[in-house]
Amino acid sequence: MTIRHAGQLHHIGIGRTHARTHVILLIQDLDIRIINASTGELLRELTLDTTRDYQRQPPRPGTTKRAEP
C-alpha cells in the first residue's frame, strides 16, 4: 500500500495474506490504521516514520531472524 505525505511516497507493508483485500485507511497526522473493509478487522496500526520510504511490519511473536550463512 502506498500513501503520500508531504509530497513524498511511503510504502506500508500489510503482508501477502491481505493482498487484493479492500481496506479502509484511517489517517490522522502520522497515525495510521488499516482496516479490512468487509470484516472491520484491524490489520495494522502504525505511526508513519517519515525518514523511511518503506514501513516494515513488526516481526510476529515467537519468530526469530535467520542467521546469515
mmCIF file as Biopython writes it, N, C-alpha, C and O atoms, coordinates in Angstrom:
data_model
#
loop_
_atom_site.group_PDB
_atom_site.id
_atom_site.type_symbol
_atom_site.label_atom_id
_atom_site.label_alt_id
_atom_site.label_comp_id
_atom_site.label_asym_id
_atom_site.label_entity_id
_atom_site.label_seq_id
_atom_site.pdbx_PDB_ins_code
_atom_site.Cartn_x
_atom_site.Cartn_y
_atom_site.Cartn_z
_atom_site.occupancy
_atom_site.B_iso_or_equiv
_atom_site.auth_seq_id
_atom_site.auth_asym_id
_atom_site.pdbx_PDB_model_num
ATOM 1   N N  . MET A ? 1  ? 0.846   -1.144  0.000  1.0 0.0 1  A 1 
ATOM 2   C CA . MET A ? 1  ? 0.000   0.000   0.000  1.0 0.0 1  A 1 
ATOM 3   C C  . MET A ? 1  ? 0.907   1.227   0.000  1.0 0.0 1  A 1 
ATOM 4   O O  . MET A ? 1  ? 1.958   1.222   0.642  1.0 0.0 1  A 1 
ATOM 5   N N  . THR A ? 2  ? 0.513   2.264   -0.706 1.0 0.0 2  A 1 
ATOM 6   C CA . THR A ? 2  ? 1.327   3.469   -0.818 1.0 0.0 2  A 1 
ATOM 7   C C  . THR A ? 2  ? 0.494   4.688   -0.455 1.0 0.0 2  A 1 
ATOM 8   O O  . THR A ? 2  ? -0.646  4.831   -0.897 1.0 0.0 2  A 1 
ATOM 9   N N  . ILE A ? 3  ? 1.076   5.562   0.354  1.0 0.0 3  A 1 
ATOM 10  C CA . ILE A ? 3  ? 0.426   6.831   0.676  1.0 0.0 3  A 1 
ATOM 11  C C  . ILE A ? 3  ? 1.424   7.958   0.441  1.0 0.0 3  A 1 
ATOM 12  O O  . ILE A ? 3  ? 2.634   7.734   0.420  1.0 0.0 3  A 1 
ATOM 13  N N  . ARG A ? 4  ? 0.913   9.155   0.266  1.0 0.0 4  A 1 
ATOM 14  C CA . ARG A ? 4  ? 1.767   10.325  0.068  1.0 0.0 4  A 1 
ATOM 15  C C  . ARG A ? 4  ? 1.663   11.217  1.301  1.0 0.0 4  A 1 
ATOM 16  O O  . ARG A ? 4  ? 0.568   11.544  1.760  1.0 0.0 4  A 1 
ATOM 17  N N  . HIS A ? 5  ? 2.824   11.604  1.827  1.0 0.0 5  A 1 
ATOM 18  C CA . HIS A ? 5  ? 2.874   12.519  2.967  1.0 0.0 5  A 1 
ATOM 19  C C  . HIS A ? 5  ? 3.920   13.582  2.670  1.0 0.0 5  A 1 
ATOM 20  O O  . HIS A ? 5  ? 5.071   13.259  2.374  1.0 0.0 5  A 1 
ATOM 21  N N  . ALA A ? 6  ? 3.531   14.832  2.747  1.0 0.0 6  A 1 
ATOM 22  C CA . ALA A ? 6  ? 4.430   15.961  2.496  1.0 0.0 6  A 1 
ATOM 23  C C  . ALA A ? 6  ? 5.132   15.821  1.141  1.0 0.0 6  A 1 
ATOM 24  O O  . ALA A ? 6  ? 6.320   16.120  1.018  1.0 0.0 6  A 1 
ATOM 25  N N  . GLY A ? 7  ? 4.392   15.367  0.131  1.0 0.0 7  A 1 
ATOM 26  C CA . GLY A ? 7  ? 4.932   15.256  -1.218 1.0 0.0 7  A 1 
ATOM 27  C C  . GLY A ? 7  ? 5.827   14.057  -1.452 1.0 0.0 7  A 1 
ATOM 28  O O  . GLY A ? 7  ? 6.401   13.927  -2.533 1.0 0.0 7  A 1 
ATOM 29  N N  . GLN A ? 8  ? 5.964   13.176  -0.470 1.0 0.0 8  A 1 
ATOM 30  C CA . GLN A ? 8  ? 6.827   12.007  -0.610 1.0 0.0 8  A 1 
ATOM 31  C C  . GLN A ? 8  ? 6.002   10.731  -0.442 1.0 0.0 8  A 1 
ATOM 32  O O  . GLN A ? 8  ? 5.134   10.654  0.427  1.0 0.0 8  A 1 
ATOM 33  N N  . LEU A ? 9  ? 6.281   9.731   -1.284 1.0 0.0 9  A 1 
ATOM 34  C CA . LEU A ? 9  ? 5.567   8.460   -1.208 1.0 0.0 9  A 1 
ATOM 35  C C  . LEU A ? 9  ? 6.160   7.576   -0.119 1.0 0.0 9  A 1 
ATOM 36  O O  . LEU A ? 9  ? 7.377   7.490   0.041  1.0 0.0 9  A 1 
ATOM 37  N N  . HIS A ? 10 ? 5.278   6.924   0.622  1.0 0.0 10 A 1 
ATOM 38  C CA . HIS A ? 10 ? 5.685   5.974   1.657  1.0 0.0 10 A 1 
ATOM 39  C C  . HIS A ? 10 ? 4.914   4.683   1.425  1.0 0.0 10 A 1 
ATOM 40  O O  . HIS A ? 10 ? 3.707   4.705   1.188  1.0 0.0 10 A 1 
ATOM 41  N N  . HIS A ? 11 ? 5.616   3.562   1.496  1.0 0.0 11 A 1 
ATOM 42  C CA . HIS A ? 11 ? 5.023   2.251   1.263  1.0 0.0 11 A 1 
ATOM 43  C C  . HIS A ? 11 ? 4.829   1.554   2.607  1.0 0.0 11 A 1 
ATOM 44  O O  . HIS A ? 11 ? 5.720   1.553   3.458  1.0 0.0 11 A 1 
ATOM 45  N N  . ILE A ? 12 ? 3.652   0.964   2.780  1.0 0.0 12 A 1 
ATOM 46  C CA . ILE A ? 12 ? 3.314   0.303   4.039  1.0 0.0 12 A 1 
ATOM 47  C C  . ILE A ? 12 ? 3.059   -1.168  3.761  1.0 0.0 12 A 1 
ATOM 48  O O  . ILE A ? 12 ? 2.218   -1.512  2.932  1.0 0.0 12 A 1 
ATOM 49  N N  . GLY A ? 13 ? 3.781   -2.030  4.450  1.0 0.0 13 A 1 
ATOM 50  C CA . GLY A ? 13 ? 3.592   -3.470  4.294  1.0 0.0 13 A 1 
ATOM 51  C C  . GLY A ? 13 ? 2.462   -3.970  5.179  1.0 0.0 13 A 1 
ATOM 52  O O  . GLY A ? 13 ? 2.413   -3.664  6.371  1.0 0.0 13 A 1 
ATOM 53  N N  . ILE A ? 14 ? 1.547   -4.749  4.586  1.0 0.0 14 A 1 
ATOM 54  C CA . ILE A ? 14 ? 0.491   -5.373  5.391  1.0 0.0 14 A 1 
ATOM 55  C C  . ILE A ? 14 ? 0.498   -6.889  5.227  1.0 0.0 14 A 1 
ATOM 56  O O  . ILE A ? 14 ? -0.308  -7.580  5.851  1.0 0.0 14 A 1 
ATOM 57  N N  . GLY A ? 15 ? 1.386   -7.410  4.406  1.0 0.0 15 A 1 
ATOM 58  C CA . GLY A ? 15 ? 1.540   -8.858  4.280  1.0 0.0 15 A 1 
ATOM 59  C C  . GLY A ? 15 ? 0.827   -9.444  3.081  1.0 0.0 15 A 1 
ATOM 60  O O  . GLY A ? 15 ? -0.175  -8.910  2.605  1.0 0.0 15 A 1 
ATOM 61  N N  . ARG A ? 16 ? 1.364   -10.556 2.603  1.0 0.0 16 A 1 
ATOM 62  C CA . ARG A ? 16 ? 0.784   -11.242 1.440  1.0 0.0 16 A 1 
ATOM 63  C C  . ARG A ? 16 ? -0.597  -11.798 1.727  1.0 0.0 16 A 1 
ATOM 64  O O  . ARG A ? 16 ? -1.418  -11.941 0.821  1.0 0.0 16 A 1 
ATOM 65  N N  . THR A ? 17 ? -0.849  -12.108 2.975  1.0 0.0 17 A 1 
ATOM 66  C CA . THR A ? 17 ? -2.154  -12.654 3.351  1.0 0.0 17 A 1 
ATOM 67  C C  . THR A ? 17 ? -3.278  -11.711 2.952  1.0 0.0 17 A 1 
ATOM 68  O O  . THR A ? 17 ? -4.382  -12.153 2.633  1.0 0.0 17 A 1 
ATOM 69  N N  . HIS A ? 18 ? -3.004  -10.427 2.968  1.0 0.0 18 A 1 
ATOM 70  C CA . HIS A ? 18 ? -4.034  -9.425  2.696  1.0 0.0 18 A 1 
ATOM 71  C C  . HIS A ? 18 ? -3.923  -8.815  1.299  1.0 0.0 18 A 1 
ATOM 72  O O  . HIS A ? 18 ? -4.495  -7.757  1.038  1.0 0.0 18 A 1 
ATOM 73  N N  . ALA A ? 19 ? -3.196  -9.472  0.408  1.0 0.0 19 A 1 
ATOM 74  C CA . ALA A ? 19 ? -3.082  -8.981  -0.965 1.0 0.0 19 A 1 
ATOM 75  C C  . ALA A ? 19 ? -4.463  -8.931  -1.608 1.0 0.0 19 A 1 
ATOM 76  O O  . ALA A ? 19 ? -5.261  -9.856  -1.453 1.0 0.0 19 A 1 
ATOM 77  N N  . ARG A ? 20 ? -4.735  -7.870  -2.315 1.0 0.0 20 A 1 
ATOM 78  C CA . ARG A ? 20 ? -6.004  -7.642  -3.023 1.0 0.0 20 A 1 
ATOM 79  C C  . ARG A ? 20 ? -7.215  -7.548  -2.089 1.0 0.0 20 A 1 
ATOM 80  O O  . ARG A ? 20 ? -8.352  -7.722  -2.528 1.0 0.0 20 A 1 
ATOM 81  N N  . THR A ? 21 ? -6.977  -7.278  -0.821 1.0 0.0 21 A 1 
ATOM 82  C CA . THR A ? 21 ? -8.061  -7.081  0.139  1.0 0.0 21 A 1 
ATOM 83  C C  . THR A ? 21 ? -8.467  -5.618  0.111  1.0 0.0 21 A 1 
ATOM 84  O O  . THR A ? 21 ? -7.606  -4.738  0.138  1.0 0.0 21 A 1 
ATOM 85  N N  . HIS A ? 22 ? -9.751  -5.348  0.058  1.0 0.0 22 A 1 
ATOM 86  C CA . HIS A ? 22 ? -10.229 -3.972  0.124  1.0 0.0 22 A 1 
ATOM 87  C C  . HIS A ? 22 ? -10.067 -3.488  1.559  1.0 0.0 22 A 1 
ATOM 88  O O  . HIS A ? 22 ? -10.487 -4.153  2.506  1.0 0.0 22 A 1 
ATOM 89  N N  . VAL A ? 23 ? -9.452  -2.324  1.701  1.0 0.0 23 A 1 
ATOM 90  C CA . VAL A ? 23 ? -9.175  -1.802  3.035  1.0 0.0 23 A 1 
ATOM 91  C C  . VAL A ? 23 ? -9.682  -0.369  3.168  1.0 0.0 23 A 1 
ATOM 92  O O  . VAL A ? 23 ? -9.939  0.321   2.182  1.0 0.0 23 A 1 
ATOM 93  N N  . ILE A ? 24 ? -9.815  0.045   4.409  1.0 0.0 24 A 1 
ATOM 94  C CA . ILE A ? 24 ? -10.135 1.425   4.751  1.0 0.0 24 A 1 
ATOM 95  C C  . ILE A ? 24 ? -8.944  1.960   5.534  1.0 0.0 24 A 1 
ATOM 96  O O  . ILE A ? 24 ? -8.473  1.321   6.475  1.0 0.0 24 A 1 
ATOM 97  N N  . LEU A ? 25 ? -8.462  3.130   5.143  1.0 0.0 25 A 1 
ATOM 98  C CA . LEU A ? 25 ? -7.359  3.766   5.863  1.0 0.0 25 A 1 
ATOM 99  C C  . LEU A ? 25 ? -7.920  4.886   6.721  1.0 0.0 25 A 1 
ATOM 100 O O  . LEU A ? 25 ? -8.649  5.749   6.234  1.0 0.0 25 A 1 
ATOM 101 N N  . LEU A ? 26 ? -7.580  4.867   7.986  1.0 0.0 26 A 1 
ATOM 102 C CA . LEU A ? 26 ? -7.913  5.966   8.885  1.0 0.0 26 A 1 
ATOM 103 C C  . LEU A ? 26 ? -6.597  6.652   9.222  1.0 0.0 26 A 1 
ATOM 104 O O  . LEU A ? 26 ? -5.721  6.054   9.848  1.0 0.0 26 A 1 
ATOM 105 N N  . ILE A ? 27 ? -6.460  7.909   8.806  1.0 0.0 27 A 1 
ATOM 106 C CA . ILE A ? 27 ? -5.195  8.618   8.968  1.0 0.0 27 A 1 
ATOM 107 C C  . ILE A ? 27 ? -5.445  9.924   9.703  1.0 0.0 27 A 1 
ATOM 108 O O  . ILE A ? 27 ? -6.302  10.718  9.315  1.0 0.0 27 A 1 
ATOM 109 N N  . GLN A ? 28 ? -4.684  10.132  10.769 1.0 0.0 28 A 1 
ATOM 110 C CA . GLN A ? 28 ? -4.711  11.398  11.493 1.0 0.0 28 A 1 
ATOM 111 C C  . GLN A ? 28 ? -3.266  11.751  11.803 1.0 0.0 28 A 1 
ATOM 112 O O  . GLN A ? 28 ? -2.592  11.058  12.566 1.0 0.0 28 A 1 
ATOM 113 N N  . ASP A ? 29 ? -2.801  12.834  11.203 1.0 0.0 29 A 1 
ATOM 114 C CA . ASP A ? 29 ? -1.398  13.240  11.303 1.0 0.0 29 A 1 
ATOM 115 C C  . ASP A ? 29 ? -0.519  12.074  10.838 1.0 0.0 29 A 1 
ATOM 116 O O  . ASP A ? 29 ? -0.608  11.671  9.679  1.0 0.0 29 A 1 
ATOM 117 N N  . LEU A ? 30 ? 0.318   11.532  11.708 1.0 0.0 30 A 1 
ATOM 118 C CA . LEU A ? 30 ? 1.199   10.425  11.327 1.0 0.0 30 A 1 
ATOM 119 C C  . LEU A ? 30 ? 0.676   9.070   11.802 1.0 0.0 30 A 1 
ATOM 120 O O  . LEU A ? 30 ? 1.310   8.045   11.553 1.0 0.0 30 A 1 
ATOM 121 N N  . ASP A ? 31 ? -0.463  9.053   12.478 1.0 0.0 31 A 1 
ATOM 122 C CA . ASP A ? 31 ? -1.052  7.805   12.970 1.0 0.0 31 A 1 
ATOM 123 C C  . ASP A ? 31 ? -1.947  7.203   11.896 1.0 0.0 31 A 1 
ATOM 124 O O  . ASP A ? 31 ? -2.820  7.880   11.351 1.0 0.0 31 A 1 
ATOM 125 N N  . ILE A ? 32 ? -1.723  5.921   11.595 1.0 0.0 32 A 1 
ATOM 126 C CA . ILE A ? 32 ? -2.442  5.249   10.512 1.0 0.0 32 A 1 
ATOM 127 C C  . ILE A ? 32 ? -3.024  3.941   11.033 1.0 0.0 32 A 1 
ATOM 128 O O  . ILE A ? 32 ? -2.352  3.189   11.740 1.0 0.0 32 A 1 
ATOM 129 N N  . ARG A ? 33 ? -4.276  3.679   10.679 1.0 0.0 33 A 1 
ATOM 130 C CA . ARG A ? 33 ? -4.911  2.390   10.949 1.0 0.0 33 A 1 
ATOM 131 C C  . ARG A ? 33 ? -5.396  1.835   9.625  1.0 0.0 33 A 1 
ATOM 132 O O  . ARG A ? 33 ? -6.003  2.548   8.826  1.0 0.0 33 A 1 
ATOM 133 N N  . ILE A ? 34 ? -5.127  0.558   9.396  1.0 0.0 34 A 1 
ATOM 134 C CA . ILE A ? 34 ? -5.563  -0.120  8.176  1.0 0.0 34 A 1 
ATOM 135 C C  . ILE A ? 34 ? -6.581  -1.170  8.591  1.0 0.0 34 A 1 
ATOM 136 O O  . ILE A ? 34 ? -6.287  -2.055  9.395  1.0 0.0 34 A 1 
ATOM 137 N N  . ILE A ? 35 ? -7.791  -1.059  8.029  1.0 0.0 35 A 1 
ATOM 138 C CA . ILE A ? 35 ? -8.915  -1.899  8.436  1.0 0.0 35 A 1 
ATOM 139 C C  . ILE A ? 35 ? -9.454  -2.649  7.231  1.0 0.0 35 A 1 
ATOM 140 O O  . ILE A ? 35 ? -9.605  -2.074  6.153  1.0 0.0 35 A 1 
ATOM 141 N N  . ASN A ? 36 ? -9.744  -3.936  7.409  1.0 0.0 36 A 1 
ATOM 142 C CA . ASN A ? 36 ? -10.372 -4.740  6.367  1.0 0.0 36 A 1 
ATOM 143 C C  . ASN A ? 36 ? -11.775 -4.186  6.141  1.0 0.0 36 A 1 
ATOM 144 O O  . ASN A ? 36 ? -12.572 -4.116  7.077  1.0 0.0 36 A 1 
ATOM 145 N N  . ALA A ? 37 ? -12.083 -3.790  4.903  1.0 0.0 37 A 1 
ATOM 146 C CA . ALA A ? 37 ? -13.351 -3.128  4.609  1.0 0.0 37 A 1 
ATOM 147 C C  . ALA A ? 37 ? -14.558 -4.048  4.780  1.0 0.0 37 A 1 
ATOM 148 O O  . ALA A ? 37 ? -15.642 -3.570  5.113  1.0 0.0 37 A 1 
ATOM 149 N N  . SER A ? 38 ? -14.400 -5.343  4.564  1.0 0.0 38 A 1 
ATOM 150 C CA . SER A ? 38 ? -15.561 -6.229  4.644  1.0 0.0 38 A 1 
ATOM 151 C C  . SER A ? 38 ? -15.806 -6.779  6.047  1.0 0.0 38 A 1 
ATOM 152 O O  . SER A ? 38 ? -16.953 -7.042  6.408  1.0 0.0 38 A 1 
ATOM 153 N N  . THR A ? 39 ? -14.745 -6.958  6.849  1.0 0.0 39 A 1 
ATOM 154 C CA . THR A ? 39 ? -14.927 -7.552  8.177  1.0 0.0 39 A 1 
ATOM 155 C C  . THR A ? 39 ? -14.774 -6.552  9.314  1.0 0.0 39 A 1 
ATOM 156 O O  . THR A ? 39 ? -15.254 -6.795  10.422 1.0 0.0 39 A 1 
ATOM 157 N N  . GLY A ? 40 ? -14.109 -5.428  9.052  1.0 0.0 40 A 1 
ATOM 158 C CA . GLY A ? 40 ? -13.856 -4.456  10.105 1.0 0.0 40 A 1 
ATOM 159 C C  . GLY A ? 40 ? -12.655 -4.804  10.963 1.0 0.0 40 A 1 
ATOM 160 O O  . GLY A ? 40 ? -12.386 -4.127  11.956 1.0 0.0 40 A 1 
ATOM 161 N N  . GLU A ? 41 ? -11.924 -5.858  10.591 1.0 0.0 41 A 1 
ATOM 162 C CA . GLU A ? 41 ? -10.750 -6.297  11.356 1.0 0.0 41 A 1 
ATOM 163 C C  . GLU A ? 41 ? -9.617  -5.286  11.197 1.0 0.0 41 A 1 
ATOM 164 O O  . GLU A ? 41 ? -9.330  -4.835  10.088 1.0 0.0 41 A 1 
ATOM 165 N N  . LEU A ? 42 ? -8.982  -4.937  12.299 1.0 0.0 42 A 1 
ATOM 166 C CA . LEU A ? 42 ? -7.818  -4.057  12.265 1.0 0.0 42 A 1 
ATOM 167 C C  . LEU A ? 42 ? -6.630  -4.869  11.768 1.0 0.0 42 A 1 
ATOM 168 O O  . LEU A ? 42 ? -6.190  -5.803  12.438 1.0 0.0 42 A 1 
ATOM 169 N N  . LEU A ? 43 ? -6.104  -4.515  10.587 1.0 0.0 43 A 1 
ATOM 170 C CA . LEU A ? 43 ? -4.996  -5.256  10.000 1.0 0.0 43 A 1 
ATOM 171 C C  . LEU A ? 43 ? -3.654  -4.740  10.492 1.0 0.0 43 A 1 
ATOM 172 O O  . LEU A ? 43 ? -2.718  -5.512  10.701 1.0 0.0 43 A 1 
ATOM 173 N N  . ARG A ? 44 ? -3.570  -3.427  10.674 1.0 0.0 44 A 1 
ATOM 174 C CA . ARG A ? 44 ? -2.301  -2.847  11.100 1.0 0.0 44 A 1 
ATOM 175 C C  . ARG A ? 44 ? -2.543  -1.467  11.668 1.0 0.0 44 A 1 
ATOM 176 O O  . ARG A ? 44 ? -3.420  -0.735  11.211 1.0 0.0 44 A 1 
ATOM 177 N N  . GLU A ? 45 ? -1.758  -1.124  12.665 1.0 0.0 45 A 1 
ATOM 178 C CA . GLU A ? 45 ? -1.788  0.204   13.265 1.0 0.0 45 A 1 
ATOM 179 C C  . GLU A ? 45 ? -0.337  0.647   13.392 1.0 0.0 45 A 1 
ATOM 180 O O  . GLU A ? 45 ? 0.496   -0.094  13.915 1.0 0.0 45 A 1 
ATOM 181 N N  . LEU A ? 46 ? -0.028  1.851   12.917 1.0 0.0 46 A 1 
ATOM 182 C CA . LEU A ? 46 ? 1.351   2.314   12.960 1.0 0.0 46 A 1 
ATOM 183 C C  . LEU A ? 46 ? 1.416   3.827   13.003 1.0 0.0 46 A 1 
ATOM 184 O O  . LEU A ? 46 ? 0.443   4.522   12.713 1.0 0.0 46 A 1 
ATOM 185 N N  . THR A ? 47 ? 2.581   4.313   13.369 1.0 0.0 47 A 1 
ATOM 186 C CA . THR A ? 47 ? 2.902   5.730   13.265 1.0 0.0 47 A 1 
ATOM 187 C C  . THR A ? 47 ? 3.911   5.856   12.137 1.0 0.0 47 A 1 
ATOM 188 O O  . THR A ? 47 ? 4.959   5.211   12.162 1.0 0.0 47 A 1 
ATOM 189 N N  . LEU A ? 48 ? 3.599   6.682   11.149 1.0 0.0 48 A 1 
ATOM 190 C CA . LEU A ? 48 ? 4.441   6.825   9.967  1.0 0.0 48 A 1 
ATOM 191 C C  . LEU A ? 48 ? 5.801   7.396   10.352 1.0 0.0 48 A 1 
ATOM 192 O O  . LEU A ? 48 ? 5.889   8.445   10.990 1.0 0.0 48 A 1 
ATOM 193 N N  . ASP A ? 49 ? 6.855   6.696   9.956  1.0 0.0 49 A 1 
ATOM 194 C CA . ASP A ? 49 ? 8.228   7.169   10.146 1.0 0.0 49 A 1 
ATOM 195 C C  . ASP A ? 49 ? 8.620   7.886   8.860  1.0 0.0 49 A 1 
ATOM 196 O O  . ASP A ? 49 ? 8.877   7.239   7.845  1.0 0.0 49 A 1 
ATOM 197 N N  . THR A ? 50 ? 8.667   9.206   8.894  1.0 0.0 50 A 1 
ATOM 198 C CA . THR A ? 50 ? 8.896   9.991   7.681  1.0 0.0 50 A 1 
ATOM 199 C C  . THR A ? 50 ? 10.326  9.877   7.162  1.0 0.0 50 A 1 
ATOM 200 O O  . THR A ? 50 ? 10.612  10.338  6.057  1.0 0.0 50 A 1 
ATOM 201 N N  . THR A ? 51 ? 11.228  9.277   7.930  1.0 0.0 51 A 1 
ATOM 202 C CA . THR A ? 51 ? 12.608  9.112   7.469  1.0 0.0 51 A 1 
ATOM 203 C C  . THR A ? 51 ? 12.783  7.849   6.644  1.0 0.0 51 A 1 
ATOM 204 O O  . THR A ? 51 ? 13.848  7.632   6.066  1.0 0.0 51 A 1 
ATOM 205 N N  . ARG A ? 52 ? 11.741  7.000   6.578  1.0 0.0 52 A 1 
ATOM 206 C CA . ARG A ? 52 ? 11.831  5.741   5.841  1.0 0.0 52 A 1 
ATOM 207 C C  . ARG A ? 52 ? 10.779  5.706   4.743  1.0 0.0 52 A 1 
ATOM 208 O O  . ARG A ? 52 ? 9.649   6.154   4.938  1.0 0.0 52 A 1 
ATOM 209 N N  . ASP A ? 53 ? 11.161  5.168   3.582  1.0 0.0 53 A 1 
ATOM 210 C CA . ASP A ? 53 ? 10.212  5.027   2.479  1.0 0.0 53 A 1 
ATOM 211 C C  . ASP A ? 53 ? 9.308   3.817   2.676  1.0 0.0 53 A 1 
ATOM 212 O O  . ASP A ? 53 ? 8.127   3.858   2.328  1.0 0.0 53 A 1 
ATOM 213 N N  . TYR A ? 54 ? 9.860   2.735   3.237  1.0 0.0 54 A 1 
ATOM 214 C CA . TYR A ? 54 ? 9.091   1.504   3.424  1.0 0.0 54 A 1 
ATOM 215 C C  . TYR A ? 54 ? 8.866   1.275   4.909  1.0 0.0 54 A 1 
ATOM 216 O O  . TYR A ? 54 ? 9.816   1.241   5.692  1.0 0.0 54 A 1 
ATOM 217 N N  . GLN A ? 55 ? 7.618   1.121   5.289  1.0 0.0 55 A 1 
ATOM 218 C CA . GLN A ? 55 ? 7.244   0.884   6.683  1.0 0.0 55 A 1 
ATOM 219 C C  . GLN A ? 55 ? 7.047   -0.615  6.859  1.0 0.0 55 A 1 
ATOM 220 O O  . GLN A ? 55 ? 5.999   -1.156  6.508  1.0 0.0 55 A 1 
ATOM 221 N N  . ARG A ? 56 ? 8.058   -1.280  7.404  1.0 0.0 56 A 1 
ATOM 222 C CA . ARG A ? 56 ? 8.009   -2.729  7.578  1.0 0.0 56 A 1 
ATOM 223 C C  . ARG A ? 56 ? 6.995   -3.127  8.632  1.0 0.0 56 A 1 
ATOM 224 O O  . ARG A ? 56 ? 6.645   -2.345  9.516  1.0 0.0 56 A 1 
ATOM 225 N N  . GLN A ? 57 ? 6.531   -4.367  8.515  1.0 0.0 57 A 1 
ATOM 226 C CA . GLN A ? 57 ? 5.678   -4.933  9.551  1.0 0.0 57 A 1 
ATOM 227 C C  . GLN A ? 57 ? 6.561   -5.356  10.712 1.0 0.0 57 A 1 
ATOM 228 O O  . GLN A ? 57 ? 7.687   -5.806  10.499 1.0 0.0 57 A 1 
ATOM 229 N N  . PRO A ? 58 ? 6.072   -5.220  11.925 1.0 0.0 58 A 1 
ATOM 230 C CA . PRO A ? 58 ? 6.858   -5.746  13.051 1.0 0.0 58 A 1 
ATOM 231 C C  . PRO A ? 58 ? 6.896   -7.268  12.974 1.0 0.0 58 A 1 
ATOM 232 O O  . PRO A ? 58 ? 5.957   -7.875  12.459 1.0 0.0 58 A 1 
ATOM 233 N N  . PRO A ? 59 ? 7.958   -7.899  13.475 1.0 0.0 59 A 1 
ATOM 234 C CA . PRO A ? 59 ? 8.022   -9.365  13.423 1.0 0.0 59 A 1 
ATOM 235 C C  . PRO A ? 59 ? 6.913   -9.995  14.260 1.0 0.0 59 A 1 
ATOM 236 O O  . PRO A ? 59 ? 6.502   -9.453  15.286 1.0 0.0 59 A 1 
ATOM 237 N N  . ARG A ? 60 ? 6.439   -11.150 13.800 1.0 0.0 60 A 1 
ATOM 238 C CA . ARG A ? 60 ? 5.405   -11.867 14.544 1.0 0.0 60 A 1 
ATOM 239 C C  . ARG A ? 60 ? 5.989   -12.410 15.840 1.0 0.0 60 A 1 
ATOM 240 O O  . ARG A ? 60 ? 7.159   -12.793 15.877 1.0 0.0 60 A 1 
ATOM 241 N N  . PRO A ? 61 ? 5.196   -12.449 16.897 1.0 0.0 61 A 1 
ATOM 242 C CA . PRO A ? 61 ? 5.694   -13.005 18.158 1.0 0.0 61 A 1 
ATOM 243 C C  . PRO A ? 61 ? 6.116   -14.460 17.978 1.0 0.0 61 A 1 
ATOM 244 O O  . PRO A ? 61 ? 5.444   -15.236 17.298 1.0 0.0 61 A 1 
ATOM 245 N N  . GLY A ? 62 ? 7.227   -14.812 18.591 1.0 0.0 62 A 1 
ATOM 246 C CA . GLY A ? 62 ? 7.697   -16.189 18.526 1.0 0.0 62 A 1 
ATOM 247 C C  . GLY A ? 62 ? 8.582   -16.496 17.337 1.0 0.0 62 A 1 
ATOM 248 O O  . GLY A ? 62 ? 9.089   -17.612 17.226 1.0 0.0 62 A 1 
ATOM 249 N N  . THR A ? 63 ? 8.785   -15.527 16.434 1.0 0.0 63 A 1 
ATOM 250 C CA . THR A ? 63 ? 9.667   -15.771 15.296 1.0 0.0 63 A 1 
ATOM 251 C C  . THR A ? 63 ? 11.025  -15.148 15.572 1.0 0.0 63 A 1 
ATOM 252 O O  . THR A ? 63 ? 11.141  -14.160 16.297 1.0 0.0 63 A 1 
ATOM 253 N N  . THR A ? 64 ? 12.043  -15.743 14.983 1.0 0.0 64 A 1 
ATOM 254 C CA . THR A ? 64 ? 13.394  -15.216 15.138 1.0 0.0 64 A 1 
ATOM 255 C C  . THR A ? 64 ? 13.986  -14.973 13.766 1.0 0.0 64 A 1 
ATOM 256 O O  . THR A ? 64 ? 13.554  -15.564 12.776 1.0 0.0 64 A 1 
ATOM 257 N N  . LYS A ? 65 ? 14.977  -14.102 13.712 1.0 0.0 65 A 1 
ATOM 258 C CA . LYS A ? 65 ? 15.664  -13.843 12.452 1.0 0.0 65 A 1 
ATOM 259 C C  . LYS A ? 65 ? 16.533  -15.036 12.086 1.0 0.0 65 A 1 
ATOM 260 O O  . LYS A ? 65 ? 17.097  -15.703 12.954 1.0 0.0 65 A 1 
ATOM 261 N N  . ARG A ? 66 ? 16.631  -15.291 10.799 1.0 0.0 66 A 1 
ATOM 262 C CA . ARG A ? 66 ? 17.516  -16.353 10.329 1.0 0.0 66 A 1 
ATOM 263 C C  . ARG A ? 66 ? 18.950  -15.867 10.398 1.0 0.0 66 A 1 
ATOM 264 O O  . ARG A ? 66 ? 19.236  -14.700 10.132 1.0 0.0 66 A 1 
ATOM 265 N N  . ALA A ? 67 ? 19.837  -16.758 10.751 1.0 0.0 67 A 1 
ATOM 266 C CA . ALA A ? 67 ? 21.257  -16.422 10.785 1.0 0.0 67 A 1 
ATOM 267 C C  . ALA A ? 67 ? 21.791  -16.365 9.364  1.0 0.0 67 A 1 
ATOM 268 O O  . ALA A ? 67 ? 21.460  -17.214 8.536  1.0 0.0 67 A 1 
ATOM 269 N N  . GLU A ? 68 ? 22.609  -15.375 9.083  1.0 0.0 68 A 1 
ATOM 270 C CA . GLU A ? 68 ? 23.230  -15.250 7.762  1.0 0.0 68 A 1 
ATOM 271 C C  . GLU A ? 68 ? 24.309  -16.314 7.619  1.0 0.0 68 A 1 
ATOM 272 O O  . GLU A ? 68 ? 25.091  -16.511 8.549  1.0 0.0 68 A 1 
ATOM 273 N N  . PRO A ? 69 ? 24.377  -17.016 6.473  1.0 0.0 69 A 1 
ATOM 274 C CA . PRO A ? 69 ? 25.407  -18.058 6.288  1.0 0.0 69 A 1 
ATOM 275 C C  . PRO A ? 69 ? 26.779  -17.463 6.098  1.0 0.0 69 A 1 
ATOM 276 O O  . PRO A ? 69 ? 27.752  -18.197 5.930  1.0 0.0 69 A 1 
#
